[in-house]
Amino acid sequence: MDKKTQKEEQRRSAQNHVEASRSEQNSKHKRTSITLNILIILMSLAIVGVLWLVFFLTAEDSADKVETKPKTEQTQKANETKKDDSKAKDTEKPKEQTTETSDDPNVSEVITKDWKAVGTEQKGDHVNSYEMDSEDWEEKVNAFSEATGIDNGDMTIWYVGRGDEPATQSIGTVSTKSDPDKAFRVYITWVDGAGWQPTKVEVLKTNDKRN
């Protein structure tokens, strides 16, 4: 083999070696690229899975809180309603009424009760008036009605006089128009700003003011 041929063979061999190296490098790059792509895909899936798990747990926890809150509010409202109902029932309870005997031979029984004052339209210092056209007289009649349950229009007033404290107490004897013999002696006391308040009712055996 001459030198020229030998050089040609060396050149071809070197060229083949270079091409083989390039081919091997390309294969390595492809394998590396594939591996990186696979890793990227796996990491992406992992991130998506973690995000989905976090979102799912957060949504479930929020749903539990939303569901629990109305129940708590409903329970509180129910308790408040029960309290309000209890207060209303306590307010609606009838005032206790007691009856007693009396040393007065003309009194069959004495009735006491926690009556309220009937209210007043009077201004300034109170004056215990017995004028039938006065505002104080009308308010006395309202107190007699409150104590006996007799309507003002159905009431006969037999007597109105001063009590033990003339400035603040009065006594009246009243009955219904249809049954004058069934009379009541009513004791009332003036309460500043609130009007006349019944304090005691005596049921009379006979109307001692009729004659």
Backbone as a chain_set.jsonl record, in Angstrom:
{"seq": "MDKKTQKEEQRRSAQNHVEASRSEQNSKHKRTSITLNILIILMSLAIVGVLWLVFFLTAEDSADKVETKPKTEQTQKANETKKDDSKAKDTEKPKEQTTETSDDPNVSEVITKDWKAVGTEQKGDHVNSYEMDSEDWEEKVNAFSEATGIDNGDMTIWYVGRGDEPATQSIGTVSTKSDPDKAFRVYITWVDGAGWQPTKVEVLKTNDKRN", "coords": {"N": [[0.856, -1.188, 0.0], [0.529, 2.121, -0.929], [1.663, 5.383, 0.142], [-0.23, 7.316, -0.306], [-2.622, 5.956, -0.412], [-2.623, 4.914, 2.108], [-2.86, 7.238, 3.681], [-5.362, 8.025, 2.886], [-6.928, 6.015, 3.973], [-6.486, 6.445, 6.676], [-7.617, 8.948, 6.92], [-10.314, 8.383, 6.4], [-10.819, 6.627, 8.461], [-10.479, 8.312, 10.638], [-12.538, 10.069, 10.117], [-14.756, 8.381, 10.31], [-14.534, 7.768, 12.997], [-15.039, 10.241, 14.16], [-17.666, 10.659, 13.296], [-18.871, 8.545, 14.619], [-18.49, 9.316, 17.249], [-19.98, 11.645, 17.298], [-22.502, 10.547, 16.811], [-22.811, 9.003, 19.09], [-22.827, 11.02, 21.026], [-25.108, 12.396, 20.28], [-27.003, 10.429, 20.842], [-26.696, 10.26, 23.598], [-27.559, 12.862, 24.313], [-30.228, 12.713, 23.472], [-31.19, 10.705, 25.205], [-30.777, 11.977, 27.643], [-32.46, 14.204, 27.346], [-34.924, 12.944, 27.099], [-35.079, 11.771, 29.621], [-35.105, 14.081, 31.245], [-37.497, 15.248, 30.387], [-39.315, 13.307, 31.221], [-38.94, 13.492, 34.006], [-39.783, 16.137, 34.414], [-42.486, 15.902, 33.697], [-43.343, 14.089, 35.685], [-42.855, 15.629, 37.993], [-44.607, 17.726, 37.509], [-47.058, 16.363, 37.589], [-46.966, 15.565, 40.244], [-47.039, 18.056, 41.564], [-49.555, 18.991, 40.708], [-51.148, 17.027, 41.904], [-50.645, 17.51, 44.649], [-51.623, 20.146, 44.884], [-54.318, 19.707, 44.237], [-55.049, 18.031, 46.35], [-54.668, 19.749, 48.558], [-56.542, 21.78, 47.922], [-58.922, 20.26, 47.936], [-59.079, 19.38, 50.624], [-59.196, 21.866, 51.915], [-61.586, 22.905, 50.886], [-63.39, 21.029, 51.879], [-63.095, 21.421, 54.641], [-63.994, 24.051, 54.824], [-66.641, 23.687, 54.085], [-67.555, 22.16, 56.22], [-67.336, 24.06, 58.256], [-69.152, 25.988, 57.364], [-71.471, 24.524, 57.484], [-71.645, 23.955, 60.177], [-71.856, 26.451, 61.399], [-74.472, 27.634, 60.81], [-76.023, 25.832, 62.314], [-75.151, 26.327, 64.879], [-75.95, 29.017, 65.12], [-78.696, 28.677, 64.81], [-79.234, 27.178, 67.085], [-78.567, 29.044, 69.077], [-80.464, 31.029, 68.479], [-82.785, 29.573, 68.975], [-82.513, 29.117, 71.712], [-82.594, 31.786, 72.592], [-85.189, 32.409, 71.803], [-86.624, 30.693, 73.476], [-85.956, 31.829, 75.932], [-87.135, 34.353, 75.621], [-89.799, 33.573, 75.378], [-90.166, 32.486, 77.91], [-89.829, 34.772, 79.483], [-92.002, 36.222, 78.541], [-94.098, 34.591, 79.401], [-93.739, 34.777, 82.143], [-94.335, 37.458, 82.449], [-96.976, 37.449, 81.698], [-98.209, 36.11, 83.721], [-100.905, 35.878, 85.975], [-101.629, 38.348, 88.442], [-101.191, 37.642, 91.846], [-103.899, 37.037, 94.003], [-105.269, 37.565, 97.149], [-107.417, 36.573, 99.809], [-108.976, 37.553, 102.809], [-110.324, 37.404, 106.153], [-112.36, 39.721, 108.082], [-112.566, 41.988, 110.879], [-114.669, 43.641, 110.83], [-118.109, 43.472, 111.057], [-119.771, 43.806, 108.886], [-118.345, 43.122, 106.686], [-117.7, 40.661, 104.368], [-115.474, 39.488, 103.162], [-111.975, 40.28, 102.633], [-110.153, 41.565, 100.005], [-106.977, 41.476, 98.625], [-104.43, 42.551, 96.391], [-101.813, 42.794, 93.911], [-102.239, 45.438, 92.589], [-101.819, 47.734, 89.841], [-101.046, 51.255, 89.591], [-103.431, 53.443, 88.075], [-102.671, 55.357, 86.294], [-102.169, 58.807, 85.274], [-103.197, 62.074, 84.182], [-102.631, 64.391, 85.327], [-100.811, 67.359, 86.157], [-98.046, 68.867, 87.868], [-98.247, 69.689, 91.43], [-100.114, 67.325, 93.28], [-103.572, 67.426, 94.091], [-105.923, 66.266, 96.284], [-108.965, 65.787, 95.2], [-112.547, 66.132, 95.479], [-114.442, 66.967, 93.805], [-116.907, 66.331, 91.466], [-116.628, 66.847, 88.772], [-113.978, 67.034, 88.345], [-110.621, 66.231, 87.215], [-109.179, 64.615, 88.931], [-111.196, 63.284, 90.316], [-112.32, 61.705, 88.26], [-110.172, 60.017, 87.793], [-110.06, 58.679, 90.202], [-112.404, 57.188, 90.004], [-111.627, 55.522, 87.898], [-109.729, 53.996, 89.233], [-111.362, 52.676, 91.123], [-112.812, 51.109, 89.357], [-110.775, 49.512, 88.282], [-110.084, 48.001, 90.53], [-112.423, 46.569, 91.227], [-113.45, 45.519, 88.905], [-115.688, 46.486, 87.743], [-117.248, 48.155, 85.124], [-116.816, 51.603, 84.232], [-119.129, 52.876, 83.159], [-121.124, 51.275, 84.092], [-121.194, 51.59, 86.776], [-122.256, 52.443, 90.042], [-121.688, 55.012, 92.229], [-121.611, 55.195, 95.573], [-120.428, 56.404, 97.704], [-117.637, 58.512, 98.431], [-114.766, 59.164, 100.195], [-112.266, 60.543, 102.454], [-109.17, 58.901, 103.259], [-107.048, 57.342, 105.771], [-104.755, 58.863, 105.46], [-105.318, 61.893, 104.523], [-104.396, 63.498, 102.374], [-103.377, 61.77, 100.477], [-104.869, 59.428, 100.339], [-107.931, 57.679, 99.675], [-111.334, 56.511, 100.055], [-113.826, 54.516, 98.648], [-117.26, 53.577, 98.097], [-118.832, 51.338, 96.063], [-120.971, 49.894, 93.498], [-122.511, 47.659, 91.081], [-124.875, 48.924, 88.677], [-127.038, 47.31, 88.303], [-127.13, 45.64, 90.518], [-127.374, 46.841, 93.311], [-127.176, 46.109, 95.966], [-125.011, 44.484, 96.258], [-122.192, 45.504, 97.227], [-118.986, 47.192, 97.197], [-116.219, 48.168, 99.134], [-113.657, 50.263, 98.484], [-110.221, 50.834, 98.74], [-107.898, 53.296, 98.008], [-104.688, 54.653, 96.982], [-102.676, 57.505, 96.415], [-100.106, 57.722, 93.995], [-97.275, 59.414, 93.167], [-96.91, 60.696, 89.946], [-97.897, 58.385, 88.813], [-100.541, 57.98, 89.444], [-103.776, 57.019, 90.911], [-103.779, 54.166, 93.008], [-105.22, 51.053, 93.601], [-105.458, 49.441, 96.767], [-106.794, 47.783, 98.517], [-109.777, 45.816, 98.758], [-112.935, 45.579, 100.144], [-115.49, 43.293, 100.478], [-118.789, 43.902, 100.901], [-121.387, 42.902, 103.143], [-123.877, 44.055, 103.282], [-125.071, 46.992, 101.645], [-123.957, 49.641, 103.111], [-124.113, 52.304, 102.564], [-126.274, 52.869, 101.106], [-128.703, 53.741, 102.18]], "CA": [[0.0, 0.0, 0.0], [1.348, 3.324, -1.025], [1.408, 6.406, 1.176], [-1.478, 8.033, -0.589], [-3.733, 5.089, -0.008], [-2.573, 4.833, 3.577], [-3.407, 8.51, 4.212], [-6.817, 8.025, 2.64], [-7.519, 5.109, 4.95], [-6.426, 7.134, 7.981], [-8.616, 10.017, 6.929], [-11.642, 7.748, 6.494], [-10.938, 6.085, 9.815], [-10.687, 9.463, 11.547], [-13.885, 10.606, 9.86], [-15.715, 7.433, 10.91], [-14.443, 7.912, 14.451], [-15.733, 11.501, 14.507], [-19.098, 10.45, 13.121], [-19.312, 7.659, 15.697], [-18.537, 10.127, 18.477], [-21.157, 12.514, 17.191], [-23.704, 9.718, 16.959], [-22.932, 8.637, 20.517], [-23.211, 12.227, 21.769], [-26.527, 12.655, 19.987], [-27.794, 9.443, 21.592], [-26.675, 10.664, 25.007], [-28.421, 14.043, 24.437], [-31.62, 12.269, 23.382], [-31.544, 10.003, 26.448], [-30.863, 12.989, 28.706], [-33.655, 15.011, 27.091], [-36.094, 12.118, 27.449], [-35.11, 11.643, 31.086], [-35.541, 15.369, 31.798], [-38.924, 15.414, 30.089], [-40.066, 12.418, 32.119], [-38.877, 14.082, 35.346], [-40.649, 17.326, 34.421], [-43.882, 15.429, 33.713], [-43.62, 13.525, 37.002], [-42.931, 16.729, 38.952], [-45.859, 18.447, 37.242], [-48.155, 15.549, 38.139], [-46.886, 15.627, 41.709], [-47.507, 19.381, 41.984], [-51.008, 19.012, 40.495], [-51.752, 16.188, 42.938], [-50.574, 18.21, 45.938], [-52.567, 21.27, 44.828], [-55.68, 19.159, 44.291], [-55.289, 17.546, 47.707], [-54.823, 20.919, 49.426], [-57.814, 22.405, 47.579], [-60.007, 19.385, 48.378], [-59.156, 19.425, 52.084], [-59.646, 23.207, 52.297], [-63.008, 23.017, 50.544], [-64.146, 20.179, 52.812], [-63.06, 22.084, 55.94], [-64.876, 25.214, 54.732], [-68.014, 23.186, 54.071], [-67.881, 21.774, 57.595], [-67.534, 25.285, 59.037], [-70.405, 26.617, 56.922], [-72.581, 23.701, 57.961], [-71.703, 24.034, 61.632], [-72.221, 27.802, 61.819], [-75.915, 27.819, 60.907], [-76.567, 25.042, 63.414], [-74.87, 27.067, 66.112], [-76.819, 30.19, 65.15], [-80.061, 28.209, 65.042], [-79.323, 26.798, 68.491], [-78.605, 30.275, 69.868], [-81.762, 31.666, 68.265], [-83.787, 28.768, 69.672], [-82.377, 29.406, 73.141], [-83.092, 33.135, 72.83], [-86.643, 32.361, 71.688], [-87.138, 30.086, 74.706], [-85.84, 32.811, 77.007], [-88.156, 35.38, 75.403], [-91.093, 32.973, 75.711], [-90.242, 32.364, 79.364], [-90.068, 36.106, 80.008], [-93.382, 36.601, 78.218], [-94.987, 33.85, 80.285], [-93.639, 35.371, 83.47], [-95.038, 38.74, 82.416], [-98.4, 37.208, 81.551], [-98.748, 35.441, 84.891], [-101.849, 36.744, 86.679], [-101.189, 38.811, 89.748], [-101.776, 36.841, 92.918], [-104.954, 37.685, 94.775], [-105.486, 36.892, 98.425], [-108.638, 36.956, 100.525], [-108.869, 37.421, 104.262], [-111.512, 37.775, 106.92], [-112.276, 41.054, 108.671], [-113.257, 42.181, 112.159], [-115.892, 44.403, 110.558], [-119.209, 42.514, 110.884], [-120.443, 44.01, 107.597], [-117.424, 42.732, 105.607], [-117.671, 39.199, 104.205], [-114.082, 39.129, 102.881], [-111.077, 41.359, 102.233], [-109.365, 41.153, 98.842], [-105.759, 42.253, 98.357], [-103.813, 42.156, 95.125], [-100.772, 43.727, 93.489], [-102.766, 46.281, 91.515], [-100.996, 48.842, 89.367], [-101.694, 52.56, 89.536], [-104.196, 53.522, 86.829], [-102.142, 56.406, 85.435], [-102.711, 60.139, 85.519], [-102.918, 63.167, 83.248], [-102.45, 65.587, 86.137], [-99.481, 67.942, 86.176], [-97.752, 69.663, 89.055], [-98.562, 69.091, 92.73], [-101.422, 66.678, 93.306], [-104.559, 67.875, 95.074], [-106.962, 65.246, 96.442], [-110.209, 66.514, 94.932], [-113.798, 65.384, 95.529], [-115.355, 67.6, 92.858], [-117.263, 65.271, 90.522], [-116.228, 67.202, 87.412], [-112.519, 67.214, 88.321], [-109.825, 65.139, 86.643], [-108.81, 63.717, 90.023], [-112.37, 62.441, 90.582], [-112.403, 60.706, 87.188], [-109.109, 59.024, 87.98], [-110.497, 57.841, 91.337], [-113.38, 56.229, 89.465], [-110.851, 54.519, 87.148], [-109.11, 53.097, 90.212], [-112.438, 51.819, 91.649], [-113.123, 50.144, 88.3], [-109.652, 48.573, 88.217], [-110.096, 47.119, 91.703], [-113.639, 45.742, 91.319], [-113.817, 44.96, 87.607], [-116.944, 47.096, 87.297], [-117.023, 49.194, 84.122], [-117.211, 52.945, 84.675], [-120.501, 53.184, 82.75], [-122.061, 50.411, 84.822], [-120.875, 51.743, 88.196], [-122.926, 53.404, 90.911], [-120.802, 55.442, 93.308], [-122.442, 55.523, 96.734], [-119.704, 57.237, 98.661], [-116.195, 58.679, 98.288], [-114.282, 59.985, 101.31], [-110.835, 60.551, 102.719], [-108.621, 57.775, 103.993], [-106.262, 57.668, 106.969], [-103.893, 59.971, 105.042], [-106.263, 62.65, 103.693], [-103.816, 64.06, 101.158], [-102.965, 60.749, 99.497], [-105.688, 58.219, 100.399], [-109.379, 57.845, 99.579], [-112.126, 55.291, 100.182], [-115.083, 54.622, 97.913], [-118.198, 52.458, 98.124], [-119.409, 51.265, 94.72], [-121.651, 48.658, 93.11], [-123.05, 47.734, 89.723], [-126.21, 49.547, 88.649], [-128.071, 46.269, 88.342], [-127.145, 44.936, 91.804], [-126.876, 47.826, 94.274], [-126.938, 45.532, 97.287], [-123.681, 43.872, 96.263], [-121.321, 46.683, 97.195], [-117.567, 47.021, 97.503], [-115.527, 49.316, 99.718], [-112.363, 50.233, 97.808], [-109.198, 51.709, 99.308], [-106.923, 53.693, 96.976], [-103.602, 55.523, 97.444], [-102.062, 58.277, 95.33], [-98.686, 57.502, 93.709], [-96.824, 60.532, 92.34], [-96.534, 60.379, 88.572], [-98.529, 57.145, 88.35], [-101.992, 58.048, 89.661], [-104.378, 56.3, 92.039], [-103.503, 52.724, 93.018], [-106.022, 50.291, 94.573], [-104.66, 48.675, 97.738], [-107.612, 46.791, 99.233], [-111.222, 45.826, 98.472], [-113.768, 44.863, 101.12], [-116.802, 42.901, 99.965], [-119.733, 44.203, 101.974], [-122.565, 42.039, 103.246], [-124.965, 44.952, 102.905], [-124.606, 48.3, 101.208], [-124.207, 50.531, 104.242], [-124.205, 53.679, 102.083], [-127.45, 52.983, 100.25], [-129.763, 54.482, 102.866]], "C": [[0.895, 1.242, 0.0], [0.928, 4.339, 0.013], [0.087, 7.107, 0.963], [-2.686, 7.242, -0.116], [-3.81, 5.003, 1.51], [-3.156, 6.09, 4.223], [-4.917, 8.563, 4.049], [-7.526, 7.155, 3.659], [-7.547, 5.769, 6.333], [-7.478, 8.233, 8.068], [-10.026, 9.459, 7.119], [-11.881, 7.228, 7.914], [-11.208, 7.197, 10.822], [-12.089, 10.032, 11.39], [-14.953, 9.712, 10.473], [-15.731, 7.566, 12.437], [-15.19, 9.163, 14.917], [-17.233, 11.32, 14.406], [-19.66, 9.548, 14.218], [-19.441, 8.42, 17.005], [-19.751, 11.048, 18.481], [-22.459, 11.75, 17.416], [-23.93, 9.337, 18.422], [-23.376, 9.837, 21.36], [-24.687, 12.559, 21.552], [-27.43, 11.707, 20.762], [-27.867, 9.816, 23.068], [-27.609, 11.866, 25.243], [-29.899, 13.658, 24.41], [-32.065, 11.591, 24.669], [-31.71, 10.999, 27.595], [-32.131, 13.819, 28.577], [-34.92, 14.25, 27.48], [-36.235, 11.999, 28.959], [-35.605, 12.926, 31.747], [-37.03, 15.596, 31.575], [-39.788, 14.566, 31.023], [-40.099, 12.989, 33.539], [-39.782, 15.301, 35.465], [-42.121, 16.927, 34.497], [-44.258, 14.896, 35.095], [-43.752, 14.617, 38.055], [-44.222, 17.53, 38.781], [-47.05, 17.695, 37.809], [-48.174, 15.606, 39.661], [-47.416, 16.957, 42.234], [-49.025, 19.486, 41.846], [-51.718, 18.196, 41.574], [-51.765, 16.872, 44.289], [-51.575, 19.362, 45.984], [-54.008, 20.787, 44.933], [-56.023, 18.689, 45.7], [-55.526, 18.704, 48.677], [-56.173, 21.589, 49.183], [-58.991, 21.582, 48.1], [-60.2, 19.454, 49.891], [-59.667, 20.782, 52.562], [-61.139, 23.378, 52.034], [-63.861, 22.214, 51.513], [-64.224, 20.828, 54.188], [-63.998, 23.3, 55.951], [-66.334, 24.783, 54.757], [-68.459, 22.795, 55.47], [-68.172, 22.995, 58.439], [-68.846, 25.947, 58.678], [-71.601, 25.848, 57.452], [-72.751, 23.828, 59.464], [-72.222, 25.375, 62.097], [-73.722, 28.006, 61.881], [-76.532, 27.035, 62.038], [-76.354, 25.755, 64.728], [-75.784, 28.273, 66.231], [-78.256, 29.78, 65.42], [-80.253, 27.823, 66.499], [-79.42, 28.027, 69.379], [-79.946, 30.969, 69.73], [-82.865, 30.908, 68.99], [-83.745, 29.03, 71.172], [-82.91, 30.782, 73.481], [-84.611, 33.177, 72.765], [-87.264, 31.766, 72.94], [-87.087, 31.057, 75.862], [-86.916, 33.875, 76.891], [-89.534, 34.854, 75.765], [-91.267, 32.857, 77.215], [-90.524, 33.712, 80.009], [-91.503, 36.535, 79.768], [-94.366, 35.898, 79.133], [-94.956, 34.417, 81.697], [-94.41, 36.685, 83.537], [-96.545, 38.526, 82.399], [-99.014, 36.51, 82.765], [-99.722, 36.371, 85.609], [-101.308, 37.136, 88.048], [-101.921, 38.019, 90.83], [-102.784, 37.666, 93.706], [-105.168, 36.882, 96.048], [-106.778, 37.413, 99.047], [-108.448, 36.664, 102.005], [-110.209, 37.752, 104.909], [-111.29, 39.144, 107.559], [-113.006, 41.08, 110.007], [-114.546, 42.98, 111.994], [-117.041, 43.43, 110.292], [-119.925, 42.661, 109.545], [-119.556, 43.618, 106.413], [-117.35, 41.209, 105.537], [-116.253, 38.697, 103.909], [-113.3, 40.365, 102.445], [-110.178, 40.837, 101.112], [-108.151, 42.074, 98.715], [-105.073, 41.67, 97.128], [-102.764, 43.198, 94.758], [-101.27, 44.543, 92.293], [-101.736, 47.322, 91.09], [-101.78, 50.141, 89.471], [-102.299, 52.746, 88.148], [-103.673, 54.59, 85.877], [-102.812, 57.747, 85.704], [-102.324, 61.104, 84.409], [-102.632, 64.462, 83.994], [-100.986, 66.039, 86.127], [-99.299, 68.753, 87.466], [-98.103, 68.924, 90.339], [-99.975, 68.539, 92.73], [-102.298, 67.249, 94.413], [-105.677, 66.837, 95.104], [-108.328, 65.926, 96.354], [-111.411, 65.58, 94.982], [-114.879, 66.074, 94.697], [-115.636, 66.605, 91.726], [-116.868, 65.591, 89.083], [-114.716, 67.39, 87.288], [-111.827, 65.993, 87.704], [-109.442, 64.13, 87.721], [-109.95, 62.769, 90.352], [-112.478, 61.344, 89.528], [-111.348, 59.617, 87.357], [-109.38, 58.149, 89.206], [-111.464, 56.768, 90.85], [-112.671, 55.138, 88.664], [-110.203, 53.513, 88.096], [-110.149, 52.161, 90.836], [-112.791, 50.721, 90.638], [-112.034, 49.077, 88.196], [-109.716, 47.555, 89.344], [-111.262, 46.143, 91.702], [-113.998, 45.029, 90.022], [-115.134, 45.495, 87.085], [-116.627, 48.209, 86.299], [-117.546, 50.542, 84.62], [-118.668, 53.259, 84.348], [-121.542, 52.361, 83.477], [-121.906, 50.563, 86.331], [-121.757, 52.799, 88.86], [-121.986, 53.724, 92.071], [-121.664, 55.929, 94.466], [-121.74, 56.483, 97.692], [-118.233, 57.311, 98.258], [-115.736, 59.619, 99.393], [-112.78, 59.849, 101.483], [-110.415, 59.305, 103.49], [-107.852, 58.222, 105.212], [-105.288, 58.813, 106.687], [-104.698, 60.822, 104.059], [-105.673, 63.158, 102.382], [-103.562, 63.017, 100.078], [-103.848, 59.504, 99.5], [-107.173, 58.577, 100.319], [-110.049, 56.485, 99.689], [-113.434, 55.508, 99.424], [-115.931, 53.379, 98.075], [-118.934, 52.459, 96.796], [-120.119, 49.933, 94.527], [-121.996, 48.75, 91.637], [-124.432, 48.38, 89.799], [-127.319, 48.516, 88.795], [-128.171, 45.57, 89.688], [-126.588, 45.86, 92.886], [-126.585, 47.251, 95.653], [-125.576, 44.838, 97.385], [-122.651, 44.989, 96.101], [-119.897, 46.329, 97.616], [-117.024, 48.318, 98.102], [-114.072, 49.246, 99.242], [-111.43, 51.274, 98.431], [-108.167, 52.007, 98.215], [-105.911, 54.674, 97.565], [-102.982, 56.225, 96.242], [-100.575, 57.98, 95.231], [-98.241, 58.597, 92.747], [-96.371, 60.057, 90.966], [-97.214, 59.165, 87.999], [-100.037, 57.135, 88.546], [-102.452, 57.248, 90.864], [-104.163, 54.795, 91.89], [-104.415, 52.046, 94.043], [-105.116, 49.491, 95.496], [-105.464, 47.592, 98.444], [-109.065, 46.952, 98.823], [-111.925, 45.002, 99.541], [-115.123, 44.572, 100.49], [-117.801, 43.033, 101.097], [-120.918, 43.229, 101.955], [-123.826, 42.823, 102.874], [-124.366, 46.306, 102.514], [-124.941, 49.341, 102.271], [-124.292, 52.009, 103.829], [-125.455, 53.896, 101.223], [-128.544, 53.833, 100.891], [-129.265, 55.847, 103.329]], "O": [[1.838, 1.387, 0.779], [-0.081, 4.149, 0.694], [-0.621, 7.448, 1.91], [-3.622, 7.771, 0.483], [-4.885, 5.016, 2.109], [-3.876, 5.995, 5.217], [-5.649, 9.054, 4.908], [-8.596, 7.51, 4.152], [-8.531, 5.653, 7.064], [-8.128, 8.436, 9.093], [-10.822, 9.99, 7.894], [-12.965, 7.364, 8.481], [-12.034, 7.06, 11.725], [-12.741, 10.42, 12.359], [-15.919, 10.188, 11.071], [-16.78, 7.488, 13.077], [-15.881, 9.144, 15.936], [-17.988, 11.75, 15.279], [-20.778, 9.754, 14.69], [-20.378, 8.204, 17.773], [-20.442, 11.214, 19.486], [-23.375, 12.213, 18.095], [-25.054, 9.342, 18.924], [-24.184, 9.702, 22.278], [-25.409, 12.94, 22.473], [-28.477, 12.104, 21.273], [-28.914, 9.715, 23.708], [-28.351, 11.902, 26.225], [-30.711, 14.17, 25.18], [-33.158, 11.848, 25.173], [-32.634, 10.899, 28.402], [-32.798, 14.106, 29.571], [-35.843, 14.794, 28.087], [-37.329, 12.106, 29.512], [-36.41, 12.888, 32.678], [-37.736, 16.075, 32.463], [-40.815, 15.007, 31.537], [-41.139, 12.978, 34.197], [-40.461, 15.487, 36.475], [-42.903, 17.516, 35.245], [-45.331, 15.195, 35.619], [-44.637, 14.56, 38.908], [-44.844, 17.955, 39.754], [-47.938, 18.284, 38.425], [-49.232, 15.683, 40.287], [-48.149, 16.994, 43.222], [-49.704, 19.998, 42.737], [-52.754, 18.609, 42.097], [-52.768, 16.828, 45.001], [-52.285, 19.544, 46.973], [-54.821, 21.388, 45.635], [-57.13, 18.91, 46.189], [-56.44, 18.667, 49.501], [-56.873, 21.93, 50.136], [-59.947, 22.137, 48.642], [-61.323, 19.57, 50.382], [-60.468, 20.856, 53.493], [-61.865, 23.929, 52.862], [-64.932, 22.662, 51.922], [-65.272, 20.801, 54.834], [-64.697, 23.555, 56.932], [-67.168, 25.44, 55.38], [-69.594, 23.06, 55.866], [-69.11, 23.004, 59.236], [-69.576, 26.415, 59.552], [-72.616, 26.436, 57.824], [-73.874, 23.811, 59.97], [-72.953, 25.445, 63.085], [-74.226, 28.5, 62.89], [-77.475, 27.511, 62.671], [-77.238, 25.794, 65.583], [-76.334, 28.537, 67.3], [-78.963, 30.451, 66.171], [-81.297, 28.099, 67.089], [-80.227, 28.076, 70.308], [-80.512, 31.444, 70.714], [-83.774, 31.517, 69.555], [-84.782, 29.151, 71.825], [-83.582, 30.967, 74.495], [-85.257, 33.872, 73.55], [-88.29, 32.246, 73.423], [-88.011, 31.132, 76.672], [-87.536, 34.265, 77.88], [-90.343, 35.558, 76.369], [-92.353, 33.091, 77.746], [-91.326, 33.82, 80.937], [-92.149, 37.122, 80.636], [-95.34, 36.495, 79.592], [-95.985, 34.529, 82.363], [-95.053, 36.991, 84.541], [-97.302, 39.295, 82.992], [-100.232, 36.341, 82.82], [-99.401, 37.539, 85.831], [-100.626, 36.359, 88.716], [-103.121, 37.764, 90.728], [-102.549, 38.831, 94.028], [-105.239, 35.654, 96.012], [-107.17, 38.559, 98.827], [-107.844, 35.663, 102.391], [-111.104, 38.31, 104.275], [-110.172, 39.659, 107.575], [-113.935, 40.306, 110.242], [-115.399, 43.003, 112.88], [-116.943, 42.626, 109.364], [-120.615, 41.738, 109.111], [-119.965, 43.766, 105.262], [-116.986, 40.548, 106.509], [-115.873, 37.612, 104.35], [-113.863, 41.348, 101.964], [-109.527, 39.802, 101.254], [-108.286, 43.298, 98.701], [-105.13, 40.469, 96.867], [-102.812, 44.335, 95.227], [-100.81, 44.379, 91.163], [-100.89, 47.736, 91.883], [-103.01, 50.142, 89.444], [-101.748, 52.264, 87.158], [-104.18, 54.719, 84.763], [-103.891, 57.807, 86.293], [-101.272, 60.973, 83.784], [-102.414, 65.505, 83.379], [-100.062, 65.226, 86.095], [-100.259, 69.246, 88.059], [-98.242, 67.701, 90.348], [-100.912, 69.18, 92.253], [-101.833, 67.519, 95.521], [-106.302, 66.558, 94.081], [-108.785, 66.556, 97.307], [-111.333, 64.414, 94.596], [-116.07, 65.807, 94.859], [-114.705, 66.097, 91.101], [-116.784, 64.684, 88.256], [-114.227, 67.849, 86.256], [-112.371, 64.889, 87.679], [-109.386, 62.928, 87.459], [-109.722, 61.593, 90.634], [-112.702, 60.181, 89.864], [-111.605, 58.442, 87.094], [-108.964, 56.991, 89.237], [-111.363, 55.6, 91.227], [-113.053, 53.969, 88.731], [-110.136, 52.322, 87.796], [-109.863, 50.985, 91.057], [-113.034, 49.571, 91.004], [-112.327, 47.891, 88.043], [-109.434, 46.376, 89.134], [-111.107, 45.001, 92.133], [-114.753, 44.057, 90.028], [-115.645, 45.001, 86.081], [-115.831, 49.101, 86.592], [-118.556, 50.622, 85.319], [-119.371, 53.846, 85.17], [-122.721, 52.713, 83.479], [-122.433, 49.748, 87.088], [-121.975, 53.886, 88.325], [-121.547, 52.833, 92.798], [-122.357, 56.941, 94.358], [-122.381, 57.266, 98.393], [-117.65, 56.325, 97.806], [-116.246, 60.732, 99.522], [-112.116, 59.126, 100.74], [-111.187, 58.736, 104.261], [-107.989, 59.365, 105.646], [-105.022, 59.636, 107.563], [-104.753, 60.497, 102.873], [-106.383, 63.239, 101.38], [-103.536, 63.345, 98.892], [-103.59, 58.59, 98.717], [-107.613, 59.615, 100.815], [-109.43, 55.448, 99.451], [-114.067, 56.556, 99.548], [-115.412, 52.268, 98.177], [-119.58, 53.442, 96.434], [-119.908, 48.978, 95.275], [-121.799, 49.792, 91.01], [-125.074, 48.382, 90.849], [-128.39, 48.799, 89.333], [-129.2, 44.961, 89.982], [-125.453, 45.681, 93.327], [-125.829, 47.84, 96.425], [-125.057, 44.635, 98.483], [-122.29, 45.366, 94.986], [-119.645, 45.326, 98.284], [-117.332, 49.414, 97.636], [-113.35, 48.298, 99.552], [-111.802, 52.432, 98.622], [-107.635, 51.095, 97.582], [-106.209, 55.418, 98.5], [-102.788, 55.622, 95.187], [-99.862, 57.981, 96.235], [-98.764, 58.7, 91.637], [-95.559, 59.141, 90.842], [-97.12, 58.929, 86.795], [-100.741, 56.368, 87.89], [-101.658, 56.851, 91.716], [-104.336, 54.226, 90.812], [-104.397, 52.409, 95.219], [-104.117, 48.927, 95.052], [-104.904, 46.602, 98.915], [-109.536, 48.061, 98.572], [-111.547, 43.86, 99.806], [-115.816, 45.479, 100.028], [-117.684, 42.365, 102.124], [-121.378, 42.799, 100.897], [-124.728, 42.293, 102.225], [-123.302, 46.7, 102.992], [-126.058, 49.855, 102.326], [-124.521, 52.871, 104.678], [-125.661, 54.982, 100.681], [-129.238, 54.571, 100.192], [-130.024, 56.611, 103.927]]}, "num_chains": 1, "name": "protein.A"}
